């Protein structure tokens, strides 16, 4: 998996400083994309009057500032209602870096966040919840969280690690040590390799990169079959198992062939048929189909089980979970 550069640009302010680190050709490509985005936001004045143009520019600037503020506020106000939920700000003002082993969150805080946000956690019995929290704290302790914004919130590391633990909760090996850091952006960001495009999440080198705005949407709509963090962490689990081939859950590795067998049949059927259970994006290739299968398995388990029962059983055996029928009590 090639290492690439991710760049966040809010659509209104100054150009991102990361551009300077790119080769000249890529700098020009990034600038072209940004200029195109700016053009989409611009307004062509039909009257051509100078006064109207000035007024419009002023109004547009105010609206842009407010829109940018509102977007970030919307993403953040759903996280914290008082200052106690803010992470302490480190020295560097532009990028906030938090080493997970220094966060030392109390169990009461973690439980409060999970009870508020995680439908999965709320289905577990008391013993299983204790196991979940233990695993979450262990994973958080070996990761670095890099927040590309003016402030960070305690829910960020908690919920990101909770998503990873949810997927791997039925596995014995679950820490994904190849992925040492999470980059958290306020919104969509630019990926530079293998070509330039805006993303809401991706896996690159030793990092998992996420748009916090879109991450929160996955928790706000827990049954729509779309969860960007779950999608990217499914990619990460596959990469840790079959590419890095270290710290592998052997049962997961051995059972994955059954997912391939049934998944390939469903993949071909979904490409032929409409309406689909899967999105068009999942039809791009089998890796995207795999990642979206995990999203659907947790968020639309009954629909998946009813439409493709063999695939549902294959994923259930692969992850040692059965969200459609057991409420996960057997995992305790």
Beta strands, then each sheet from edge to edge (+ up, - down):
strand 1: 6-7
strand 2: 96-99
strand 3: 144-148
strand 4: 181-185
strand 5: 189-191
strand 6: 197-199
strand 7: 201-204
strand 8: 207-211
sheet 1: 1+ 5- 6+
sheet 2: 2+ 3- 4- 8- 7+
end
